[in-house]
Amino acid sequence: MTSNGIQGSLGETIDRLMTLEIRASGFMNGVVPALYKAVREGSEGPLAWTAASQLLERLADTDTAVVITGHLHPVVMPRGETDGPLGAAILARALNRGCNVHVIVLCDEEVLDLMHALLLRTGVLVTHGLPQAGSPVMKPRVHLAAIPVEVRSAESFAVQLLSGRHIGAAISVEKIAPNVDGILHSGFGNDLTGVLGRGDIVIESIRGAGGLTIGIGDLGNEIGFGAISEVVREVLPFGDSCACPCGKGTASATTTDLLLPAGTSNWGAYALVAALCAQIGRHDLLHDSVTERGMLEVASAAGAVDGLSTGPTLEVDGIPGVVHGWWSDLLAAAVKIGTAKMRNDRVDFEADGVIPSSAKG
């Protein structure tokens, strides 16, 4: 099969899995298909496959990528949630080992312990703080640092991050962005400005410096959805009118070069990794149900909760952990089968197009 054939078949399969919507009846149903349709209309091919292809191209000439994640609520999710950090951990590992680049993982201060534990669970050795630009190291590493909450501090942090570095790409996984009024909202329309780290400022700075930016999210209030903000306002219950005094809705005003709407943000990150692994032939970087279960257990122990139950239930967005395991195994199987080059005896036999007369009844 040609590379175009793989893109058209496996690429579509990855996107279909990425956008699988499993939600309780009456809870924001039909949102993910609508968001995906709006983005896909402006894309020449499957979204995850296209993003992976462009990501590989950009990282070929640089040695650093940034992954941004972390969502929290001071009352119900003080140590973060299970959607976002798990996907970021698998993505960071794939970029570090598959693309041989330094990966700087950025998250909220309150999520640092969770992110550290998840990276260790995936087998990644973590260094805390930003690496010194231009300093010699034995091999590319994964670095972990916190994003400031206050705007000016975040702007200064972005300058420090870019100083002396050529960052090839930045990917945001479940990181909230401000609306047109500069307010950051939860999916239910509550004001979280002053609580969440300003990943949007970092993304915009990297994009302004020429780095490729990719947004991954599931409710339209995340970094990247500014590209389809009108659709977010139309299909999300609080997209156009929120519960806070600003009244301007939850729709993100921050745009990225590429956008991956997904059933859960973790799935969007996993889909990007799957497409990347398919293109570079690194099946070993795909994760499975065992790793997924292990990450959920680690996340729960670190205080992360499911965003819908707000408890340590080994769930993500109301979906049981066992289902996420099944999904991960299915995605990995799709990549392995979709990139297989062997032909079996039956295919070779049928290719001749002739059935010997002795074999006919």
Contacts in CASP RR format, 6 or more apart in sequence:
PFRMAT RR
TARGET T0000
AUTHOR 0000-0000-0000
METHOD contacts of the structure
MODEL  1
MTSNGIQGSLGETIDRLMTLEIRASGFMNGVVPALYKAVREGSEGPLAWT
AASQLLERLADTDTAVVITGHLHPVVMPRGETDGPLGAAILARALNRGCN
VHVIVLCDEEVLDLMHALLLRTGVLVTHGLPQAGSPVMKPRVHLAAIPVE
VRSAESFAVQLLSGRHIGAAISVEKIAPNVDGILHSGFGNDLTGVLGRGD
IVIESIRGAGGLTIGIGDLGNEIGFGAISEVVREVLPFGDSCACPCGKGT
ASATTTDLLLPAGTSNWGAYALVAALCAQIGRHDLLHDSVTERGMLEVAS
AAGAVDGLSTGPTLEVDGIPGVVHGWWSDLLAAAVKIGTAKMRNDRVDFE
ADGVIPSSAKG
1 9 0 8 1.000
6 278 0 8 1.000
6 338 0 8 1.000
6 339 0 8 1.000
7 45 0 8 1.000
7 46 0 8 1.000
7 49 0 8 1.000
8 45 0 8 1.000
8 46 0 8 1.000
8 49 0 8 1.000
9 338 0 8 1.000
10 49 0 8 1.000
10 278 0 8 1.000
10 334 0 8 1.000
10 335 0 8 1.000
10 338 0 8 1.000
10 339 0 8 1.000
11 46 0 8 1.000
11 48 0 8 1.000
11 49 0 8 1.000
11 275 0 8 1.000
11 278 0 8 1.000
12 46 0 8 1.000
13 334 0 8 1.000
13 338 0 8 1.000
14 46 0 8 1.000
14 48 0 8 1.000
14 49 0 8 1.000
14 271 0 8 1.000
14 274 0 8 1.000
14 275 0 8 1.000
14 278 0 8 1.000
14 331 0 8 1.000
14 334 0 8 1.000
14 335 0 8 1.000
15 36 0 8 1.000
15 40 0 8 1.000
15 46 0 8 1.000
15 47 0 8 1.000
15 48 0 8 1.000
15 49 0 8 1.000
15 271 0 8 1.000
17 267 0 8 1.000
17 271 0 8 1.000
17 327 0 8 1.000
17 330 0 8 1.000
17 331 0 8 1.000
17 334 0 8 1.000
18 47 0 8 1.000
18 48 0 8 1.000
18 260 0 8 1.000
18 262 0 8 1.000
18 263 0 8 1.000
18 267 0 8 1.000
18 268 0 8 1.000
18 270 0 8 1.000
18 271 0 8 1.000
19 32 0 8 1.000
19 33 0 8 1.000
19 36 0 8 1.000
19 261 0 8 1.000
19 262 0 8 1.000
19 263 0 8 1.000
20 263 0 8 1.000
20 267 0 8 1.000
20 327 0 8 1.000
21 29 0 8 1.000
21 30 0 8 1.000
21 31 0 8 1.000
21 32 0 8 1.000
21 33 0 8 1.000
21 263 0 8 1.000
22 263 0 8 1.000
22 319 0 8 1.000
22 323 0 8 1.000
23 29 0 8 1.000
23 317 0 8 1.000
24 318 0 8 1.000
28 219 0 8 1.000
28 236 0 8 1.000
28 237 0 8 1.000
30 235 0 8 1.000
31 218 0 8 1.000
31 219 0 8 1.000
31 235 0 8 1.000
31 236 0 8 1.000
32 218 0 8 1.000
32 261 0 8 1.000
32 262 0 8 1.000
32 263 0 8 1.000
34 231 0 8 1.000
34 234 0 8 1.000
34 235 0 8 1.000
35 220 0 8 1.000
35 225 0 8 1.000
35 228 0 8 1.000
35 231 0 8 1.000
35 232 0 8 1.000
35 235 0 8 1.000
35 261 0 8 1.000
36 47 0 8 1.000
36 261 0 8 1.000
38 228 0 8 1.000
38 231 0 8 1.000
39 47 0 8 1.000
39 227 0 8 1.000
39 228 0 8 1.000
39 259 0 8 1.000
39 260 0 8 1.000
39 261 0 8 1.000
40 47 0 8 1.000
43 50 0 8 1.000
44 50 0 8 1.000
46 275 0 8 1.000
47 258 0 8 1.000
47 259 0 8 1.000
47 260 0 8 1.000
47 261 0 8 1.000
48 260 0 8 1.000
48 268 0 8 1.000
48 271 0 8 1.000
48 272 0 8 1.000
48 274 0 8 1.000
48 275 0 8 1.000
49 275 0 8 1.000
49 278 0 8 1.000
49 279 0 8 1.000
50 258 0 8 1.000
51 214 0 8 1.000
51 258 0 8 1.000
51 260 0 8 1.000
51 272 0 8 1.000
51 275 0 8 1.000
52 272 0 8 1.000
52 275 0 8 1.000
52 276 0 8 1.000
52 278 0 8 1.000
52 279 0 8 1.000
53 275 0 8 1.000
53 279 0 8 1.000
54 212 0 8 1.000
54 257 0 8 1.000
54 258 0 8 1.000
55 65 0 8 1.000
55 99 0 8 1.000
55 169 0 8 1.000
55 171 0 8 1.000
55 212 0 8 1.000
55 214 0 8 1.000
55 272 0 8 1.000
55 276 0 8 1.000
56 99 0 8 1.000
56 276 0 8 1.000
56 279 0 8 1.000
56 280 0 8 1.000
58 168 0 8 1.000
58 169 0 8 1.000
58 211 0 8 1.000
58 212 0 8 1.000
59 65 0 8 1.000
59 95 0 8 1.000
59 99 0 8 1.000
59 101 0 8 1.000
59 168 0 8 1.000
59 169 0 8 1.000
61 168 0 8 1.000
62 101 0 8 1.000
62 166 0 8 1.000
62 167 0 8 1.000
62 168 0 8 1.000
62 169 0 8 1.000
63 101 0 8 1.000
63 102 0 8 1.000
63 140 0 8 1.000
63 166 0 8 1.000
64 101 0 8 1.000
64 102 0 8 1.000
64 103 0 8 1.000
64 104 0 8 1.000
64 165 0 8 1.000
64 166 0 8 1.000
64 167 0 8 1.000
64 168 0 8 1.000
65 95 0 8 1.000
65 99 0 8 1.000
65 101 0 8 1.000
65 102 0 8 1.000
65 103 0 8 1.000
65 104 0 8 1.000
65 167 0 8 1.000
65 168 0 8 1.000
65 169 0 8 1.000
65 170 0 8 1.000
65 171 0 8 1.000
66 103 0 8 1.000
66 104 0 8 1.000
66 105 0 8 1.000
66 106 0 8 1.000
66 161 0 8 1.000
66 167 0 8 1.000
66 169 0 8 1.000
66 170 0 8 1.000
66 171 0 8 1.000
66 202 0 8 1.000
66 206 0 8 1.000
67 88 0 8 1.000
67 91 0 8 1.000
67 92 0 8 1.000
67 95 0 8 1.000
67 103 0 8 1.000
67 104 0 8 1.000
67 105 0 8 1.000
67 106 0 8 1.000
67 170 0 8 1.000
67 171 0 8 1.000
67 172 0 8 1.000
67 173 0 8 1.000
68 88 0 8 1.000
68 105 0 8 1.000
68 106 0 8 1.000
68 107 0 8 1.000
68 147 0 8 1.000
68 170 0 8 1.000
68 171 0 8 1.000
68 172 0 8 1.000
68 173 0 8 1.000
68 175 0 8 1.000
68 199 0 8 1.000
68 202 0 8 1.000
68 203 0 8 1.000
68 223 0 8 1.000
69 84 0 8 1.000
69 85 0 8 1.000
69 87 0 8 1.000
69 88 0 8 1.000
69 105 0 8 1.000
69 106 0 8 1.000
69 107 0 8 1.000
69 111 0 8 1.000
69 115 0 8 1.000
69 172 0 8 1.000
69 173 0 8 1.000
69 174 0 8 1.000
69 175 0 8 1.000
70 80 0 8 1.000
70 81 0 8 1.000
70 84 0 8 1.000
70 85 0 8 1.000
70 88 0 8 1.000
70 107 0 8 1.000
70 108 0 8 1.000
70 111 0 8 1.000
70 115 0 8 1.000
70 173 0 8 1.000
70 174 0 8 1.000
70 175 0 8 1.000
70 196 0 8 1.000
71 77 0 8 1.000
71 80 0 8 1.000
71 81 0 8 1.000
71 83 0 8 1.000
71 84 0 8 1.000
71 108 0 8 1.000
71 174 0 8 1.000
71 175 0 8 1.000
71 176 0 8 1.000
71 196 0 8 1.000
72 78 0 8 1.000
72 79 0 8 1.000
72 80 0 8 1.000
72 81 0 8 1.000
72 108 0 8 1.000
72 110 0 8 1.000
72 111 0 8 1.000
72 195 0 8 1.000
72 196 0 8 1.000
73 80 0 8 1.000
73 186 0 8 1.000
73 192 0 8 1.000
73 195 0 8 1.000
74 195 0 8 1.000
76 305 0 8 1.000
76 307 0 8 1.000
76 310 0 8 1.000
77 304 0 8 1.000
77 305 0 8 1.000
77 307 0 8 1.000
77 310 0 8 1.000
78 110 0 8 1.000
79 110 0 8 1.000
79 111 0 8 1.000
79 113 0 8 1.000
79 114 0 8 1.000
79 302 0 8 1.000
79 303 0 8 1.000
79 304 0 8 1.000
79 305 0 8 1.000
80 108 0 8 1.000
80 110 0 8 1.000
80 111 0 8 1.000
80 114 0 8 1.000
80 303 0 8 1.000
80 304 0 8 1.000
80 305 0 8 1.000
81 174 0 8 1.000
81 304 0 8 1.000
81 305 0 8 1.000
81 306 0 8 1.000
81 307 0 8 1.000
82 266 0 8 1.000
82 296 0 8 1.000
82 299 0 8 1.000
82 300 0 8 1.000
82 304 0 8 1.000
82 305 0 8 1.000
82 306 0 8 1.000
82 307 0 8 1.000
82 315 0 8 1.000
82 316 0 8 1.000
83 174 0 8 1.000
83 218 0 8 1.000
83 264 0 8 1.000
83 265 0 8 1.000
83 266 0 8 1.000
83 307 0 8 1.000
83 316 0 8 1.000
83 317 0 8 1.000
84 173 0 8 1.000
84 174 0 8 1.000
84 265 0 8 1.000
84 266 0 8 1.000
84 269 0 8 1.000
85 107 0 8 1.000
85 111 0 8 1.000
85 114 0 8 1.000
85 115 0 8 1.000
85 118 0 8 1.000
85 173 0 8 1.000
85 299 0 8 1.000
85 304 0 8 1.000
86 118 0 8 1.000
86 266 0 8 1.000
86 269 0 8 1.000
86 292 0 8 1.000
86 295 0 8 1.000
86 296 0 8 1.000
86 299 0 8 1.000
86 316 0 8 1.000
87 173 0 8 1.000
87 265 0 8 1.000
87 266 0 8 1.000
87 268 0 8 1.000
87 269 0 8 1.000
87 270 0 8 1.000
88 105 0 8 1.000
88 107 0 8 1.000
88 115 0 8 1.000
88 118 0 8 1.000
88 173 0 8 1.000
88 269 0 8 1.000
89 115 0 8 1.000
89 118 0 8 1.000
89 119 0 8 1.000
89 121 0 8 1.000
89 122 0 8 1.000
89 124 0 8 1.000
89 295 0 8 1.000
90 122 0 8 1.000
90 269 0 8 1.000
90 270 0 8 1.000
90 273 0 8 1.000
90 287 0 8 1.000
90 291 0 8 1.000
91 171 0 8 1.000
91 173 0 8 1.000
91 269 0 8 1.000
91 272 0 8 1.000
91 273 0 8 1.000
92 103 0 8 1.000
92 105 0 8 1.000
92 119 0 8 1.000
92 122 0 8 1.000
92 124 0 8 1.000
92 142 0 8 1.000
93 119 0 8 1.000
93 122 0 8 1.000
93 123 0 8 1.000
93 124 0 8 1.000
93 142 0 8 1.000
93 285 0 8 1.000
94 273 0 8 1.000
94 276 0 8 1.000
94 277 0 8 1.000
94 282 0 8 1.000
94 285 0 8 1.000
95 101 0 8 1.000
95 103 0 8 1.000
96 102 0 8 1.000
96 103 0 8 1.000
96 124 0 8 1.000
96 140 0 8 1.000
96 141 0 8 1.000
96 142 0 8 1.000
97 282 0 8 1.000
97 285 0 8 1.000
98 276 0 8 1.000
98 280 0 8 1.000
98 282 0 8 1.000
98 285 0 8 1.000
99 276 0 8 1.000
99 280 0 8 1.000
100 140 0 8 1.000
101 140 0 8 1.000
102 131 0 8 1.000
102 137 0 8 1.000
102 140 0 8 1.000
102 141 0 8 1.000
102 142 0 8 1.000
102 143 0 8 1.000
103 140 0 8 1.000
103 141 0 8 1.000
103 142 0 8 1.000
103 143 0 8 1.000
104 130 0 8 1.000
104 131 0 8 1.000
104 142 0 8 1.000
104 143 0 8 1.000
104 144 0 8 1.000
104 145 0 8 1.000
104 161 0 8 1.000
105 115 0 8 1.000
105 119 0 8 1.000
105 142 0 8 1.000
105 143 0 8 1.000
105 144 0 8 1.000
105 145 0 8 1.000
106 144 0 8 1.000
106 145 0 8 1.000
106 146 0 8 1.000
106 147 0 8 1.000
106 199 0 8 1.000
106 202 0 8 1.000
107 114 0 8 1.000
107 115 0 8 1.000
107 144 0 8 1.000
107 146 0 8 1.000
107 147 0 8 1.000
108 146 0 8 1.000
108 147 0 8 1.000
108 149 0 8 1.000
108 196 0 8 1.000
108 197 0 8 1.000
109 146 0 8 1.000
109 149 0 8 1.000
112 144 0 8 1.000
112 146 0 8 1.000
113 302 0 8 1.000
114 299 0 8 1.000
114 302 0 8 1.000
114 303 0 8 1.000
114 304 0 8 1.000
115 144 0 8 1.000
116 126 0 8 1.000
116 128 0 8 1.000
116 144 0 8 1.000
117 298 0 8 1.000
117 299 0 8 1.000
117 301 0 8 1.000
117 302 0 8 1.000
118 295 0 8 1.000
118 298 0 8 1.000
118 299 0 8 1.000
118 302 0 8 1.000
119 126 0 8 1.000
119 142 0 8 1.000
119 144 0 8 1.000
120 126 0 8 1.000
120 298 0 8 1.000
121 291 0 8 1.000
121 294 0 8 1.000
121 295 0 8 1.000
121 298 0 8 1.000
122 287 0 8 1.000
122 291 0 8 1.000
122 295 0 8 1.000
124 142 0 8 1.000
125 141 0 8 1.000
125 142 0 8 1.000
126 142 0 8 1.000
126 143 0 8 1.000
126 144 0 8 1.000
127 141 0 8 1.000
127 142 0 8 1.000
127 143 0 8 1.000
127 144 0 8 1.000
128 143 0 8 1.000
128 144 0 8 1.000
128 145 0 8 1.000
129 143 0 8 1.000
129 144 0 8 1.000
129 145 0 8 1.000
130 143 0 8 1.000
130 145 0 8 1.000
130 160 0 8 1.000
130 161 0 8 1.000
131 137 0 8 1.000
131 141 0 8 1.000
131 143 0 8 1.000
133 163 0 8 1.000
133 164 0 8 1.000
133 165 0 8 1.000
134 164 0 8 1.000
134 165 0 8 1.000
147 154 0 8 1.000
147 157 0 8 1.000
147 197 0 8 1.000
147 198 0 8 1.000
147 199 0 8 1.000
147 202 0 8 1.000
148 154 0 8 1.000
148 156 0 8 1.000
148 157 0 8 1.000
148 197 0 8 1.000
148 198 0 8 1.000
149 194 0 8 1.000
149 195 0 8 1.000
149 196 0 8 1.000
149 197 0 8 1.000
149 198 0 8 1.000
150 194 0 8 1.000
150 198 0 8 1.000
151 198 0 8 1.000
151 201 0 8 1.000
154 197 0 8 1.000
154 198 0 8 1.000
154 199 0 8 1.000
154 201 0 8 1.000
154 202 0 8 1.000
155 201 0 8 1.000
155 205 0 8 1.000
157 202 0 8 1.000
158 201 0 8 1.000
158 202 0 8 1.000
158 205 0 8 1.000
158 206 0 8 1.000
159 205 0 8 1.000
161 167 0 8 1.000
161 202 0 8 1.000
161 205 0 8 1.000
161 206 0 8 1.000
162 205 0 8 1.000
162 206 0 8 1.000
162 209 0 8 1.000
167 206 0 8 1.000
167 209 0 8 1.000
167 211 0 8 1.000
168 206 0 8 1.000
168 210 0 8 1.000
168 211 0 8 1.000
168 212 0 8 1.000
169 211 0 8 1.000
169 212 0 8 1.000
169 213 0 8 1.000
169 214 0 8 1.000
170 202 0 8 1.000
170 203 0 8 1.000
170 206 0 8 1.000
170 207 0 8 1.000
170 211 0 8 1.000
170 212 0 8 1.000
170 213 0 8 1.000
170 214 0 8 1.000
171 213 0 8 1.000
171 214 0 8 1.000
171 215 0 8 1.000
171 216 0 8 1.000
171 269 0 8 1.000
171 272 0 8 1.000
172 199 0 8 1.000
172 203 0 8 1.000
172 213 0 8 1.000
172 214 0 8 1.000
172 215 0 8 1.000
172 216 0 8 1.000
172 222 0 8 1.000
172 223 0 8 1.000
172 224 0 8 1.000
172 256 0 8 1.000
173 215 0 8 1.000
173 216 0 8 1.000
173 217 0 8 1.000
173 265 0 8 1.000
173 266 0 8 1.000
173 268 0 8 1.000
173 269 0 8 1.000
174 216 0 8 1.000
174 217 0 8 1.000
174 218 0 8 1.000
174 222 0 8 1.000
174 265 0 8 1.000
174 266 0 8 1.000
175 196 0 8 1.000
175 199 0 8 1.000
175 200 0 8 1.000
175 222 0 8 1.000
175 223 0 8 1.000
176 184 0 8 1.000
176 185 0 8 1.000
176 186 0 8 1.000
176 192 0 8 1.000
176 196 0 8 1.000
176 221 0 8 1.000
176 222 0 8 1.000
176 223 0 8 1.000
176 252 0 8 1.000
177 184 0 8 1.000
177 199 0 8 1.000
177 200 0 8 1.000
177 221 0 8 1.000
177 222 0 8 1.000
177 223 0 8 1.000
177 224 0 8 1.000
177 225 0 8 1.000
177 226 0 8 1.000
177 252 0 8 1.000
177 253 0 8 1.000
177 254 0 8 1.000
178 184 0 8 1.000
178 193 0 8 1.000
178 200 0 8 1.000
178 252 0 8 1.000
178 253 0 8 1.000
178 254 0 8 1.000
179 185 0 8 1.000
179 221 0 8 1.000
179 242 0 8 1.000
179 246 0 8 1.000
179 248 0 8 1.000
179 249 0 8 1.000
179 250 0 8 1.000
179 251 0 8 1.000
179 252 0 8 1.000
179 253 0 8 1.000
180 229 0 8 1.000
180 248 0 8 1.000
180 251 0 8 1.000
180 253 0 8 1.000
181 246 0 8 1.000
181 247 0 8 1.000
181 248 0 8 1.000
182 193 0 8 1.000
182 246 0 8 1.000
182 253 0 8 1.000
183 191 0 8 1.000
183 193 0 8 1.000
183 242 0 8 1.000
183 244 0 8 1.000
183 246 0 8 1.000
183 248 0 8 1.000
184 191 0 8 1.000
184 192 0 8 1.000
184 193 0 8 1.000
184 194 0 8 1.000
184 195 0 8 1.000
184 196 0 8 1.000
184 221 0 8 1.000
185 191 0 8 1.000
185 192 0 8 1.000
185 221 0 8 1.000
185 238 0 8 1.000
185 242 0 8 1.000
185 244 0 8 1.000
185 249 0 8 1.000
185 250 0 8 1.000
186 192 0 8 1.000
186 221 0 8 1.000
186 250 0 8 1.000
187 219 0 8 1.000
187 221 0 8 1.000
187 236 0 8 1.000
187 238 0 8 1.000
187 250 0 8 1.000
188 238 0 8 1.000
188 243 0 8 1.000
189 221 0 8 1.000
189 238 0 8 1.000
189 239 0 8 1.000
189 242 0 8 1.000
189 243 0 8 1.000
189 244 0 8 1.000
189 249 0 8 1.000
189 250 0 8 1.000
190 242 0 8 1.000
190 243 0 8 1.000
190 244 0 8 1.000
191 242 0 8 1.000
191 244 0 8 1.000
191 245 0 8 1.000
191 246 0 8 1.000
199 223 0 8 1.000
200 223 0 8 1.000
200 254 0 8 1.000
203 213 0 8 1.000
203 215 0 8 1.000
203 223 0 8 1.000
203 224 0 8 1.000
203 254 0 8 1.000
203 256 0 8 1.000
204 254 0 8 1.000
206 213 0 8 1.000
207 213 0 8 1.000
207 256 0 8 1.000
207 257 0 8 1.000
212 257 0 8 1.000
212 258 0 8 1.000
213 224 0 8 1.000
213 256 0 8 1.000
213 257 0 8 1.000
213 258 0 8 1.000
214 256 0 8 1.000
214 257 0 8 1.000
214 258 0 8 1.000
214 259 0 8 1.000
214 260 0 8 1.000
214 272 0 8 1.000
215 222 0 8 1.000
215 223 0 8 1.000
215 224 0 8 1.000
215 225 0 8 1.000
215 256 0 8 1.000
215 258 0 8 1.000
215 259 0 8 1.000
215 260 0 8 1.000
216 222 0 8 1.000
216 259 0 8 1.000
216 260 0 8 1.000
216 262 0 8 1.000
216 265 0 8 1.000
216 268 0 8 1.000
216 269 0 8 1.000
216 272 0 8 1.000
217 225 0 8 1.000
217 260 0 8 1.000
217 261 0 8 1.000
217 262 0 8 1.000
217 265 0 8 1.000
217 268 0 8 1.000
218 261 0 8 1.000
218 262 0 8 1.000
218 263 0 8 1.000
218 264 0 8 1.000
218 265 0 8 1.000
218 317 0 8 1.000
219 236 0 8 1.000
219 250 0 8 1.000
220 232 0 8 1.000
220 236 0 8 1.000
220 239 0 8 1.000
220 250 0 8 1.000
220 251 0 8 1.000
220 252 0 8 1.000
220 261 0 8 1.000
221 232 0 8 1.000
221 236 0 8 1.000
221 239 0 8 1.000
221 250 0 8 1.000
221 251 0 8 1.000
221 252 0 8 1.000
222 252 0 8 1.000
222 265 0 8 1.000
223 252 0 8 1.000
223 254 0 8 1.000
223 256 0 8 1.000
224 252 0 8 1.000
224 254 0 8 1.000
224 255 0 8 1.000
224 256 0 8 1.000
224 259 0 8 1.000
225 232 0 8 1.000
225 251 0 8 1.000
225 252 0 8 1.000
225 254 0 8 1.000
225 259 0 8 1.000
225 261 0 8 1.000
226 232 0 8 1.000
226 251 0 8 1.000
226 252 0 8 1.000
226 253 0 8 1.000
226 254 0 8 1.000
226 255 0 8 1.000
227 255 0 8 1.000
227 256 0 8 1.000
227 259 0 8 1.000
228 259 0 8 1.000
229 251 0 8 1.000
229 252 0 8 1.000
229 253 0 8 1.000
232 239 0 8 1.000
232 250 0 8 1.000
232 251 0 8 1.000
232 252 0 8 1.000
233 239 0 8 1.000
233 240 0 8 1.000
233 249 0 8 1.000
233 251 0 8 1.000
234 240 0 8 1.000
236 250 0 8 1.000
236 251 0 8 1.000
238 249 0 8 1.000
238 250 0 8 1.000
239 249 0 8 1.000
239 250 0 8 1.000
239 251 0 8 1.000
240 249 0 8 1.000
240 251 0 8 1.000
241 247 0 8 1.000
241 248 0 8 1.000
241 249 0 8 1.000
242 248 0 8 1.000
242 249 0 8 1.000
242 250 0 8 1.000
260 268 0 8 1.000
260 271 0 8 1.000
260 272 0 8 1.000
262 268 0 8 1.000
262 271 0 8 1.000
263 317 0 8 1.000
264 316 0 8 1.000
264 317 0 8 1.000
264 319 0 8 1.000
264 324 0 8 1.000
266 316 0 8 1.000
266 324 0 8 1.000
267 327 0 8 1.000
270 287 0 8 1.000
270 328 0 8 1.000
270 331 0 8 1.000
271 331 0 8 1.000
273 285 0 8 1.000
273 286 0 8 1.000
273 287 0 8 1.000
274 286 0 8 1.000
274 331 0 8 1.000
274 332 0 8 1.000
274 334 0 8 1.000
274 335 0 8 1.000
276 282 0 8 1.000
276 285 0 8 1.000
277 283 0 8 1.000
277 285 0 8 1.000
277 286 0 8 1.000
277 335 0 8 1.000
278 335 0 8 1.000
278 338 0 8 1.000
278 339 0 8 1.000
281 339 0 8 1.000
283 332 0 8 1.000
283 335 0 8 1.000
283 336 0 8 1.000
283 339 0 8 1.000
286 331 0 8 1.000
286 332 0 8 1.000
286 335 0 8 1.000
286 336 0 8 1.000
287 328 0 8 1.000
287 332 0 8 1.000
288 325 0 8 1.000
288 328 0 8 1.000
288 329 0 8 1.000
288 332 0 8 1.000
289 322 0 8 1.000
289 324 0 8 1.000
289 325 0 8 1.000
289 326 0 8 1.000
289 328 0 8 1.000
289 329 0 8 1.000
291 328 0 8 1.000
292 321 0 8 1.000
292 324 0 8 1.000
292 325 0 8 1.000
292 328 0 8 1.000
293 314 0 8 1.000
293 321 0 8 1.000
293 322 0 8 1.000
293 325 0 8 1.000
296 314 0 8 1.000
296 315 0 8 1.000
296 316 0 8 1.000
296 321 0 8 1.000
296 324 0 8 1.000
297 314 0 8 1.000
300 312 0 8 1.000
300 313 0 8 1.000
300 314 0 8 1.000
303 312 0 8 1.000
304 312 0 8 1.000
305 311 0 8 1.000
305 312 0 8 1.000
305 313 0 8 1.000
306 312 0 8 1.000
306 313 0 8 1.000
306 314 0 8 1.000
306 315 0 8 1.000
306 316 0 8 1.000
306 317 0 8 1.000
306 318 0 8 1.000
307 316 0 8 1.000
307 317 0 8 1.000
307 318 0 8 1.000
308 315 0 8 1.000
308 317 0 8 1.000
308 318 0 8 1.000
309 315 0 8 1.000
309 318 0 8 1.000
314 320 0 8 1.000
314 321 0 8 1.000
315 321 0 8 1.000
316 324 0 8 1.000
END
